[in-house]
Amino acid sequence: MGRMPVKLLAFAQTRDALGFHERFIDCAPGETPRSILARLAPALDPAALRVAVDGEYGDWDAPIGAATELALIPPVSGG
């Protein structure tokens, strides 16, 4: 399987750092969310973010496989 388009969603501070809210990027199934983030924004620290893969919280180091969407979610506060 070759590269495929994956929708990348960025929220709040992550959107500001990346300069977009939504973008399609080409990814290989063996790539991990961590490697994709490092490719797009090496200065962003994944330890300060959550990642969702196809709408479910995921592991930064698990291959994305056939995922069609990644969301980068900064910490939130609320009450």
PDB file of N, CA, C and O in Angstrom:
ATOM      1  N   MET A   1       0.849  -1.178   0.000  1.00  0.00           N
ATOM      2  CA  MET A   1       0.000   0.000   0.000  1.00  0.00           C
ATOM      3  C   MET A   1       0.895   1.242   0.000  1.00  0.00           C
ATOM      4  O   MET A   1       1.862   1.310   0.758  1.00  0.00           O
ATOM      5  N   GLY A   2       0.575   2.220  -0.846  1.00  0.00           N
ATOM      6  CA  GLY A   2       1.369   3.439  -0.948  1.00  0.00           C
ATOM      7  C   GLY A   2       0.861   4.535  -0.030  1.00  0.00           C
ATOM      8  O   GLY A   2       0.159   4.288   0.950  1.00  0.00           O
ATOM      9  N   ARG A   3       1.235   5.739  -0.378  1.00  0.00           N
ATOM     10  CA  ARG A   3       0.816   6.900   0.413  1.00  0.00           C
ATOM     11  C   ARG A   3      -0.644   7.204   0.135  1.00  0.00           C
ATOM     12  O   ARG A   3      -1.156   6.923  -0.948  1.00  0.00           O
ATOM     13  N   MET A   4      -1.310   7.784   1.130  1.00  0.00           N
ATOM     14  CA  MET A   4      -2.731   8.107   0.997  1.00  0.00           C
ATOM     15  C   MET A   4      -2.996   9.455   1.655  1.00  0.00           C
ATOM     16  O   MET A   4      -2.263   9.850   2.562  1.00  0.00           O
ATOM     17  N   PRO A   5      -4.030  10.170   1.214  1.00  0.00           N
ATOM     18  CA  PRO A   5      -4.359  11.444   1.862  1.00  0.00           C
ATOM     19  C   PRO A   5      -5.029  11.203   3.216  1.00  0.00           C
ATOM     20  O   PRO A   5      -5.927  10.372   3.346  1.00  0.00           O
ATOM     21  N   VAL A   6      -4.573  11.945   4.205  1.00  0.00           N
ATOM     22  CA  VAL A   6      -5.135  11.892   5.554  1.00  0.00           C
ATOM     23  C   VAL A   6      -5.500  13.317   5.936  1.00  0.00           C
ATOM     24  O   VAL A   6      -4.703  14.239   5.760  1.00  0.00           O
ATOM     25  N   LYS A   7      -6.715  13.496   6.463  1.00  0.00           N
ATOM     26  CA  LYS A   7      -7.134  14.827   6.915  1.00  0.00           C
ATOM     27  C   LYS A   7      -6.520  15.083   8.280  1.00  0.00           C
ATOM     28  O   LYS A   7      -6.710  14.306   9.215  1.00  0.00           O
ATOM     29  N   LEU A   8      -5.783  16.182   8.385  1.00  0.00           N
ATOM     30  CA  LEU A   8      -5.174  16.578   9.649  1.00  0.00           C
ATOM     31  C   LEU A   8      -5.935  17.773  10.187  1.00  0.00           C
ATOM     32  O   LEU A   8      -6.047  18.801   9.519  1.00  0.00           O
ATOM     33  N   LEU A   9      -6.461  17.635  11.400  1.00  0.00           N
ATOM     34  CA  LEU A   9      -7.192  18.707  12.066  1.00  0.00           C
ATOM     35  C   LEU A   9      -6.352  19.240  13.218  1.00  0.00           C
ATOM     36  O   LEU A   9      -5.795  18.469  14.000  1.00  0.00           O
ATOM     37  N   ALA A  10      -6.266  20.561  13.317  1.00  0.00           N
ATOM     38  CA  ALA A  10      -5.485  21.187  14.386  1.00  0.00           C
ATOM     39  C   ALA A  10      -6.381  22.171  15.122  1.00  0.00           C
ATOM     40  O   ALA A  10      -7.102  22.946  14.493  1.00  0.00           O
ATOM     41  N   PHE A  11      -6.342  22.144  16.441  1.00  0.00           N
ATOM     42  CA  PHE A  11      -7.213  22.980  17.254  1.00  0.00           C
ATOM     43  C   PHE A  11      -6.412  23.922  18.143  1.00  0.00           C
ATOM     44  O   PHE A  11      -5.292  23.612  18.550  1.00  0.00           O
ATOM     45  N   ALA A  12      -7.004  25.082  18.439  1.00  0.00           N
ATOM     46  CA  ALA A  12      -6.477  26.080  19.387  1.00  0.00           C
ATOM     47  C   ALA A  12      -5.011  26.406  19.117  1.00  0.00           C
ATOM     48  O   ALA A  12      -4.661  26.793  18.003  1.00  0.00           O
ATOM     49  N   GLN A  13      -4.143  26.251  20.135  1.00  0.00           N
ATOM     50  CA  GLN A  13      -2.734  26.615  19.986  1.00  0.00           C
ATOM     51  C   GLN A  13      -2.057  25.800  18.887  1.00  0.00           C
ATOM     52  O   GLN A  13      -1.145  26.293  18.223  1.00  0.00           O
ATOM     53  N   THR A  14      -2.488  24.579  18.695  1.00  0.00           N
ATOM     54  CA  THR A  14      -1.896  23.738  17.656  1.00  0.00           C
ATOM     55  C   THR A  14      -2.208  24.320  16.279  1.00  0.00           C
ATOM     56  O   THR A  14      -1.347  24.333  15.399  1.00  0.00           O
ATOM     57  N   ARG A  15      -3.423  24.794  16.095  1.00  0.00           N
ATOM     58  CA  ARG A  15      -3.800  25.450  14.838  1.00  0.00           C
ATOM     59  C   ARG A  15      -2.921  26.668  14.609  1.00  0.00           C
ATOM     60  O   ARG A  15      -2.451  26.891  13.494  1.00  0.00           O
ATOM     61  N   ASP A  16      -2.693  27.460  15.654  1.00  0.00           N
ATOM     62  CA  ASP A  16      -1.855  28.647  15.532  1.00  0.00           C
ATOM     63  C   ASP A  16      -0.423  28.271  15.153  1.00  0.00           C
ATOM     64  O   ASP A  16       0.186  28.923  14.305  1.00  0.00           O
ATOM     65  N   ALA A  17       0.112  27.229  15.773  1.00  0.00           N
ATOM     66  CA  ALA A  17       1.491  26.815  15.515  1.00  0.00           C
ATOM     67  C   ALA A  17       1.675  26.276  14.097  1.00  0.00           C
ATOM     68  O   ALA A  17       2.701  26.521  13.463  1.00  0.00           O
ATOM     69  N   LEU A  18       0.676  25.541  13.604  1.00  0.00           N
ATOM     70  CA  LEU A  18       0.774  24.949  12.274  1.00  0.00           C
ATOM     71  C   LEU A  18       0.337  25.911  11.168  1.00  0.00           C
ATOM     72  O   LEU A  18       0.759  25.775  10.020  1.00  0.00           O
ATOM     73  N   GLY A  19      -0.505  26.875  11.515  1.00  0.00           N
ATOM     74  CA  GLY A  19      -0.974  27.828  10.525  1.00  0.00           C
ATOM     75  C   GLY A  19      -2.168  27.349   9.722  1.00  0.00           C
ATOM     76  O   GLY A  19      -2.482  27.926   8.681  1.00  0.00           O
ATOM     77  N   PHE A  20      -2.837  26.307  10.183  1.00  0.00           N
ATOM     78  CA  PHE A  20      -4.054  25.834   9.518  1.00  0.00           C
ATOM     79  C   PHE A  20      -4.932  25.081  10.505  1.00  0.00           C
ATOM     80  O   PHE A  20      -4.464  24.593  11.533  1.00  0.00           O
ATOM     81  N   HIS A  21      -6.214  24.997  10.172  1.00  0.00           N
ATOM     82  CA  HIS A  21      -7.164  24.220  10.972  1.00  0.00           C
ATOM     83  C   HIS A  21      -7.343  22.826  10.375  1.00  0.00           C
ATOM     84  O   HIS A  21      -7.458  21.838  11.101  1.00  0.00           O
ATOM     85  N   GLU A  22      -7.364  22.759   9.049  1.00  0.00           N
ATOM     86  CA  GLU A  22      -7.603  21.486   8.374  1.00  0.00           C
ATOM     87  C   GLU A  22      -6.782  21.441   7.097  1.00  0.00           C
ATOM     88  O   GLU A  22      -6.743  22.403   6.330  1.00  0.00           O
ATOM     89  N   ARG A  23      -6.126  20.305   6.881  1.00  0.00           N
ATOM     90  CA  ARG A  23      -5.328  20.136   5.667  1.00  0.00           C
ATOM     91  C   ARG A  23      -5.212  18.650   5.374  1.00  0.00           C
ATOM     92  O   ARG A  23      -5.134  17.832   6.290  1.00  0.00           O
ATOM     93  N   PHE A  24      -5.201  18.309   4.107  1.00  0.00           N
ATOM     94  CA  PHE A  24      -4.931  16.931   3.707  1.00  0.00           C
ATOM     95  C   PHE A  24      -3.434  16.789   3.464  1.00  0.00           C
ATOM     96  O   PHE A  24      -2.815  17.621   2.800  1.00  0.00           O
ATOM     97  N   ILE A  25      -2.869  15.727   4.011  1.00  0.00           N
ATOM     98  CA  ILE A  25      -1.445  15.456   3.815  1.00  0.00           C
ATOM     99  C   ILE A  25      -1.290  13.997   3.368  1.00  0.00           C
ATOM    100  O   ILE A  25      -2.095  13.140   3.733  1.00  0.00           O
ATOM    101  N   ASP A  26      -0.267  13.730   2.590  1.00  0.00           N
ATOM    102  CA  ASP A  26      -0.003  12.361   2.148  1.00  0.00           C
ATOM    103  C   ASP A  26       0.799  11.637   3.221  1.00  0.00           C
ATOM    104  O   ASP A  26       1.828  12.130   3.686  1.00  0.00           O
ATOM    105  N   CYS A  27       0.315  10.466   3.606  1.00  0.00           N
ATOM    106  CA  CYS A  27       0.960   9.674   4.645  1.00  0.00           C
ATOM    107  C   CYS A  27       1.029   8.217   4.199  1.00  0.00           C
ATOM    108  O   CYS A  27       0.195   7.739   3.429  1.00  0.00           O
ATOM    109  N   ALA A  28       2.034   7.538   4.699  1.00  0.00           N
ATOM    110  CA  ALA A  28       2.159   6.100   4.469  1.00  0.00           C
ATOM    111  C   ALA A  28       1.532   5.366   5.661  1.00  0.00           C
ATOM    112  O   ALA A  28       1.576   5.871   6.783  1.00  0.00           O
ATOM    113  N   PRO A  29       0.954   4.187   5.433  1.00  0.00           N
ATOM    114  CA  PRO A  29       0.313   3.446   6.521  1.00  0.00           C
ATOM    115  C   PRO A  29       1.239   3.145   7.695  1.00  0.00           C
ATOM    116  O   PRO A  29       0.767   3.019   8.825  1.00  0.00           O
ATOM    117  N   GLY A  30       2.535   3.028   7.461  1.00  0.00           N
ATOM    118  CA  GLY A  30       3.478   2.719   8.525  1.00  0.00           C
ATOM    119  C   GLY A  30       3.909   3.921   9.347  1.00  0.00           C
ATOM    120  O   GLY A  30       4.580   3.765  10.367  1.00  0.00           O
ATOM    121  N   GLU A  31       3.527   5.129   8.911  1.00  0.00           N
ATOM    122  CA  GLU A  31       3.879   6.325   9.683  1.00  0.00           C
ATOM    123  C   GLU A  31       3.076   6.372  10.974  1.00  0.00           C
ATOM    124  O   GLU A  31       1.970   5.839  11.059  1.00  0.00           O
ATOM    125  N   THR A  32       3.655   7.016  11.970  1.00  0.00           N
ATOM    126  CA  THR A  32       2.972   7.197  13.248  1.00  0.00           C
ATOM    127  C   THR A  32       2.555   8.662  13.373  1.00  0.00           C
ATOM    128  O   THR A  32       3.116   9.520  12.692  1.00  0.00           O
ATOM    129  N   PRO A  33       1.591   8.958  14.224  1.00  0.00           N
ATOM    130  CA  PRO A  33       1.257  10.361  14.457  1.00  0.00           C
ATOM    131  C   PRO A  33       2.487  11.177  14.878  1.00  0.00           C
ATOM    132  O   PRO A  33       2.626  12.336  14.484  1.00  0.00           O
ATOM    133  N   ARG A  34       3.377  10.577  15.675  1.00  0.00           N
ATOM    134  CA  ARG A  34       4.588  11.278  16.108  1.00  0.00           C
ATOM    135  C   ARG A  34       5.468  11.645  14.904  1.00  0.00           C
ATOM    136  O   ARG A  34       5.969  12.767  14.830  1.00  0.00           O
ATOM    137  N   SER A  35       5.659  10.719  13.971  1.00  0.00           N
ATOM    138  CA  SER A  35       6.522  11.005  12.823  1.00  0.00           C
ATOM    139  C   SER A  35       5.873  12.020  11.891  1.00  0.00           C
ATOM    140  O   SER A  35       6.568  12.831  11.279  1.00  0.00           O
ATOM    141  N   ILE A  36       4.559  11.984  11.778  1.00  0.00           N
ATOM    142  CA  ILE A  36       3.854  12.954  10.935  1.00  0.00           C
ATOM    143  C   ILE A  36       3.981  14.351  11.538  1.00  0.00           C
ATOM    144  O   ILE A  36       4.256  15.315  10.823  1.00  0.00           O
ATOM    145  N   LEU A  37       3.781  14.462  12.852  1.00  0.00           N
ATOM    146  CA  LEU A  37       3.920  15.762  13.510  1.00  0.00           C
ATOM    147  C   LEU A  37       5.352  16.280  13.377  1.00  0.00           C
ATOM    148  O   LEU A  37       5.559  17.467  13.124  1.00  0.00           O
ATOM    149  N   ALA A  38       6.334  15.407  13.545  1.00  0.00           N
ATOM    150  CA  ALA A  38       7.738  15.819  13.427  1.00  0.00           C
ATOM    151  C   ALA A  38       8.043  16.320  12.021  1.00  0.00           C
ATOM    152  O   ALA A  38       8.835  17.246  11.845  1.00  0.00           O
ATOM    153  N   ARG A  39       7.421  15.712  11.033  1.00  0.00           N
ATOM    154  CA  ARG A  39       7.625  16.134   9.640  1.00  0.00           C
ATOM    155  C   ARG A  39       7.012  17.505   9.398  1.00  0.00           C
ATOM    156  O   ARG A  39       7.597  18.322   8.687  1.00  0.00           O
ATOM    157  N   LEU A  40       5.844  17.770   9.976  1.00  0.00           N
ATOM    158  CA  LEU A  40       5.132  19.029   9.727  1.00  0.00           C
ATOM    159  C   LEU A  40       5.571  20.167  10.642  1.00  0.00           C
ATOM    160  O   LEU A  40       5.660  21.316  10.208  1.00  0.00           O
ATOM    161  N   ALA A  41       5.842  19.856  11.884  1.00  0.00           N
ATOM    162  CA  ALA A  41       6.158  20.904  12.870  1.00  0.00           C
ATOM    163  C   ALA A  41       7.124  20.349  13.909  1.00  0.00           C
ATOM    164  O   ALA A  41       6.711  19.991  15.012  1.00  0.00           O
ATOM    165  N   PRO A  42       8.405  20.275  13.566  1.00  0.00           N
ATOM    166  CA  PRO A  42       9.371  19.671  14.489  1.00  0.00           C
ATOM    167  C   PRO A  42       9.444  20.343  15.859  1.00  0.00           C
ATOM    168  O   PRO A  42       9.861  19.714  16.831  1.00  0.00           O
ATOM    169  N   ALA A  43       9.047  21.608  15.947  1.00  0.00           N
ATOM    170  CA  ALA A  43       9.132  22.320  17.226  1.00  0.00           C
ATOM    171  C   ALA A  43       7.988  21.959  18.177  1.00  0.00           C
ATOM    172  O   ALA A  43       8.093  22.211  19.377  1.00  0.00           O
ATOM    173  N   LEU A  44       6.911  21.383  17.675  1.00  0.00           N
ATOM    174  CA  LEU A  44       5.783  21.018  18.550  1.00  0.00           C
ATOM    175  C   LEU A  44       6.117  19.745  19.331  1.00  0.00           C
ATOM    176  O   LEU A  44       6.623  18.773  18.773  1.00  0.00           O
ATOM    177  N   ASP A  45       5.828  19.772  20.611  1.00  0.00           N
ATOM    178  CA  ASP A  45       6.103  18.638  21.491  1.00  0.00           C
ATOM    179  C   ASP A  45       4.856  17.775  21.638  1.00  0.00           C
ATOM    180  O   ASP A  45       3.865  18.231  22.208  1.00  0.00           O
ATOM    181  N   PRO A  46       4.879  16.542  21.139  1.00  0.00           N
ATOM    182  CA  PRO A  46       3.696  15.687  21.264  1.00  0.00           C
ATOM    183  C   PRO A  46       3.305  15.403  22.710  1.00  0.00           C
ATOM    184  O   PRO A  46       2.150  15.073  22.979  1.00  0.00           O
ATOM    185  N   ALA A  47       4.246  15.524  23.644  1.00  0.00           N
ATOM    186  CA  ALA A  47       3.920  15.267  25.043  1.00  0.00           C
ATOM    187  C   ALA A  47       2.916  16.277  25.581  1.00  0.00           C
ATOM    188  O   ALA A  47       2.247  16.019  26.582  1.00  0.00           O
ATOM    189  N   ALA A  48       2.810  17.430  24.917  1.00  0.00           N
ATOM    190  CA  ALA A  48       1.883  18.471  25.356  1.00  0.00           C
ATOM    191  C   ALA A  48       0.539  18.384  24.638  1.00  0.00           C
ATOM    192  O   ALA A  48      -0.323  19.240  24.836  1.00  0.00           O
ATOM    193  N   LEU A  49       0.354  17.360  23.808  1.00  0.00           N
ATOM    194  CA  LEU A  49      -0.858  17.229  22.993  1.00  0.00           C
ATOM    195  C   LEU A  49      -1.445  15.840  23.121  1.00  0.00           C
ATOM    196  O   LEU A  49      -0.781  14.899  23.555  1.00  0.00           O
ATOM    197  N   ARG A  50      -2.709  15.733  22.732  1.00  0.00           N
ATOM    198  CA  ARG A  50      -3.345  14.423  22.534  1.00  0.00           C
ATOM    199  C   ARG A  50      -3.548  14.256  21.044  1.00  0.00           C
ATOM    200  O   ARG A  50      -3.671  15.239  20.313  1.00  0.00           O
ATOM    201  N   VAL A  51      -3.582  13.036  20.600  1.00  0.00           N
ATOM    202  CA  VAL A  51      -3.863  12.761  19.197  1.00  0.00           C
ATOM    203  C   VAL A  51      -5.083  11.847  19.135  1.00  0.00           C
ATOM    204  O   VAL A  51      -5.234  10.920  19.930  1.00  0.00           O
ATOM    205  N   ALA A  52      -5.948  12.139  18.165  1.00  0.00           N
ATOM    206  CA  ALA A  52      -7.084  11.263  17.890  1.00  0.00           C
ATOM    207  C   ALA A  52      -6.916  10.739  16.467  1.00  0.00           C
ATOM    208  O   ALA A  52      -6.597  11.489  15.544  1.00  0.00           O
ATOM    209  N   VAL A  53      -7.135   9.448  16.314  1.00  0.00           N
ATOM    210  CA  VAL A  53      -7.026   8.797  15.011  1.00  0.00           C
ATOM    211  C   VAL A  53      -8.413   8.285  14.654  1.00  0.00           C
ATOM    212  O   VAL A  53      -8.978   7.435  15.342  1.00  0.00           O
ATOM    213  N   ASP A  54      -8.942   8.817  13.575  1.00  0.00           N
ATOM    214  CA  ASP A  54     -10.310   8.469  13.153  1.00  0.00           C
ATOM    215  C   ASP A  54     -11.323   8.631  14.296  1.00  0.00           C
ATOM    216  O   ASP A  54     -12.191   7.783  14.501  1.00  0.00           O
ATOM    217  N   GLY A  55     -11.186   9.750  15.039  1.00  0.00           N
ATOM    218  CA  GLY A  55     -12.174  10.098  16.051  1.00  0.00           C
ATOM    219  C   GLY A  55     -11.981   9.459  17.411  1.00  0.00           C
ATOM    220  O   GLY A  55     -12.800   9.672  18.305  1.00  0.00           O
ATOM    221  N   GLU A  56     -10.912   8.672  17.600  1.00  0.00           N
ATOM    222  CA  GLU A  56     -10.658   8.031  18.889  1.00  0.00           C
ATOM    223  C   GLU A  56      -9.259   8.389  19.361  1.00  0.00           C
ATOM    224  O   GLU A  56      -8.317   8.397  18.569  1.00  0.00           O
ATOM    225  N   TYR A  57      -9.118   8.687  20.659  1.00  0.00           N
ATOM    226  CA  TYR A  57      -7.788   8.977  21.170  1.00  0.00           C
ATOM    227  C   TYR A  57      -6.857   7.830  20.810  1.00  0.00           C
ATOM    228  O   TYR A  57      -7.207   6.656  20.938  1.00  0.00           O
ATOM    229  N   GLY A  58      -5.658   8.200  20.356  1.00  0.00           N
ATOM    230  CA  GLY A  58      -4.724   7.188  19.888  1.00  0.00           C
ATOM    231  C   GLY A  58      -3.362   7.306  20.532  1.00  0.00           C
ATOM    232  O   GLY A  58      -3.123   8.152  21.393  1.00  0.00           O
ATOM    233  N   ASP A  59      -2.485   6.442  20.094  1.00  0.00           N
ATOM    234  CA  ASP A  59      -1.113   6.345  20.586  1.00  0.00           C
ATOM    235  C   ASP A  59      -0.202   7.063  19.591  1.00  0.00           C
ATOM    236  O   ASP A  59      -0.285   6.824  18.386  1.00  0.00           O
ATOM    237  N   TRP A  60       0.655   7.931  20.089  1.00  0.00           N
ATOM    238  CA  TRP A  60       1.574   8.676  19.227  1.00  0.00           C
ATOM    239  C   TRP A  60       2.491   7.753  18.430  1.00  0.00           C
ATOM    240  O   TRP A  60       2.965   8.137  17.361  1.00  0.00           O
ATOM    241  N   ASP A  61       2.748   6.555  18.923  1.00  0.00           N
ATOM    242  CA  ASP A  61       3.734   5.682  18.294  1.00  0.00           C
ATOM    243  C   ASP A  61       3.139   4.484  17.560  1.00  0.00           C
ATOM    244  O   ASP A  61       3.876   3.596  17.132  1.00  0.00           O
ATOM    245  N   ALA A  62       1.827   4.450  17.411  1.00  0.00           N
ATOM    246  CA  ALA A  62       1.182   3.364  16.670  1.00  0.00           C
ATOM    247  C   ALA A  62       1.035   3.772  15.204  1.00  0.00           C
ATOM    248  O   ALA A  62       0.617   4.896  14.923  1.00  0.00           O
ATOM    249  N   PRO A  63       1.368   2.887  14.266  1.00  0.00           N
ATOM    250  CA  PRO A  63       1.182   3.212  12.846  1.00  0.00           C
ATOM    251  C   PRO A  63      -0.270   3.589  12.558  1.00  0.00           C
ATOM    252  O   PRO A  63      -1.200   3.040  13.149  1.00  0.00           O
ATOM    253  N   ILE A  64      -0.442   4.538  11.639  1.00  0.00           N
ATOM    254  CA  ILE A  64      -1.801   5.005  11.353  1.00  0.00           C
ATOM    255  C   ILE A  64      -2.597   4.033  10.499  1.00  0.00           C
ATOM    256  O   ILE A  64      -3.823   4.131  10.443  1.00  0.00           O
ATOM    257  N   GLY A  65      -1.937   3.104   9.839  1.00  0.00           N
ATOM    258  CA  GLY A  65      -2.648   2.112   9.033  1.00  0.00           C
ATOM    259  C   GLY A  65      -3.512   2.772   7.964  1.00  0.00           C
ATOM    260  O   GLY A  65      -3.018   3.567   7.164  1.00  0.00           O
ATOM    261  N   ALA A  66      -4.779   2.447   7.953  1.00  0.00           N
ATOM    262  CA  ALA A  66      -5.711   2.976   6.952  1.00  0.00           C
ATOM    263  C   ALA A  66      -6.497   4.181   7.462  1.00  0.00           C
ATOM    264  O   ALA A  66      -7.541   4.514   6.901  1.00  0.00           O
ATOM    265  N   ALA A  67      -6.017   4.834   8.507  1.00  0.00           N
ATOM    266  CA  ALA A  67      -6.734   5.991   9.067  1.00  0.00           C
ATOM    267  C   ALA A  67      -6.934   7.067   8.007  1.00  0.00           C
ATOM    268  O   ALA A  67      -6.107   7.241   7.112  1.00  0.00           O
ATOM    269  N   THR A  68      -8.034   7.777   8.125  1.00  0.00           N
ATOM    270  CA  THR A  68      -8.320   8.867   7.187  1.00  0.00           C
ATOM    271  C   THR A  68      -8.299  10.228   7.862  1.00  0.00           C
ATOM    272  O   THR A  68      -8.381  11.254   7.187  1.00  0.00           O
ATOM    273  N   GLU A  69      -8.190  10.250   9.205  1.00  0.00           N
ATOM    274  CA  GLU A  69      -8.200  11.534   9.906  1.00  0.00           C
ATOM    275  C   GLU A  69      -7.344  11.467  11.172  1.00  0.00           C
ATOM    276  O   GLU A  69      -7.412  10.505  11.938  1.00  0.00           O
ATOM    277  N   LEU A  70      -6.539  12.510  11.372  1.00  0.00           N
ATOM    278  CA  LEU A  70      -5.777  12.711  12.605  1.00  0.00           C
ATOM    279  C   LEU A  70      -6.174  14.057  13.160  1.00  0.00           C
ATOM    280  O   LEU A  70      -6.293  15.028  12.413  1.00  0.00           O
ATOM    281  N   ALA A  71      -6.381  14.128  14.460  1.00  0.00           N
ATOM    282  CA  ALA A  71      -6.689  15.406  15.119  1.00  0.00           C
ATOM    283  C   ALA A  71      -5.649  15.649  16.199  1.00  0.00           C
ATOM    284  O   ALA A  71      -5.356  14.767  17.007  1.00  0.00           O
ATOM    285  N   LEU A  72      -5.094  16.856  16.204  1.00  0.00           N
ATOM    286  CA  LEU A  72      -4.120  17.267  17.224  1.00  0.00           C
ATOM    287  C   LEU A  72      -4.853  18.132  18.223  1.00  0.00           C
ATOM    288  O   LEU A  72      -5.374  19.192  17.876  1.00  0.00           O
ATOM    289  N   ILE A  73      -4.895  17.679  19.463  1.00  0.00           N
ATOM    290  CA  ILE A  73      -5.739  18.299  20.485  1.00  0.00           C
ATOM    291  C   ILE A  73      -4.862  18.801  21.629  1.00  0.00           C
ATOM    292  O   ILE A  73      -4.220  18.006  22.316  1.00  0.00           O
ATOM    293  N   PRO A  74      -4.833  20.128  21.838  1.00  0.00           N
ATOM    294  CA  PRO A  74      -4.055  20.667  22.945  1.00  0.00           C
ATOM    295  C   PRO A  74      -4.779  20.433  24.272  1.00  0.00           C
ATOM    296  O   PRO A  74      -5.958  20.078  24.288  1.00  0.00           O
ATOM    297  N   PRO A  75      -4.072  20.632  25.375  1.00  0.00           N
ATOM    298  CA  PRO A  75      -4.745  20.493  26.675  1.00  0.00           C
ATOM    299  C   PRO A  75      -5.893  21.498  26.783  1.00  0.00           C
ATOM    300  O   PRO A  75      -5.807  22.619  26.281  1.00  0.00           O
ATOM    301  N   VAL A  76      -6.938  21.083  27.429  1.00  0.00           N
ATOM    302  CA  VAL A  76      -8.078  21.975  27.635  1.00  0.00           C
ATOM    303  C   VAL A  76      -8.328  22.128  29.119  1.00  0.00           C
ATOM    304  O   VAL A  76      -7.998  21.257  29.923  1.00  0.00           O
ATOM    305  N   SER A  77      -8.909  23.238  29.450  1.00  0.00           N
ATOM    306  CA  SER A  77      -9.296  23.429  30.850  1.00  0.00           C
ATOM    307  C   SER A  77     -10.778  23.749  30.868  1.00  0.00           C
ATOM    308  O   SER A  77     -11.348  24.191  29.870  1.00  0.00           O
ATOM    309  N   GLY A  78     -11.359  23.531  31.957  1.00  0.00           N
ATOM    310  CA  GLY A  78     -12.794  23.797  32.078  1.00  0.00           C
ATOM    311  C   GLY A  78     -13.239  23.545  33.496  1.00  0.00           C
ATOM    312  O   GLY A  78     -12.465  23.128  34.357  1.00  0.00           O
ATOM    313  N   GLY A  79     -14.471  23.802  33.705  1.00  0.00           N
ATOM    314  CA  GLY A  79     -14.939  23.614  35.068  1.00  0.00           C
ATOM    315  C   GLY A  79     -16.337  23.127  35.112  1.00  0.00           C
ATOM    316  O   GLY A  79     -16.884  22.917  36.194  1.00  0.00           O
TER     317      GLY A  79
END
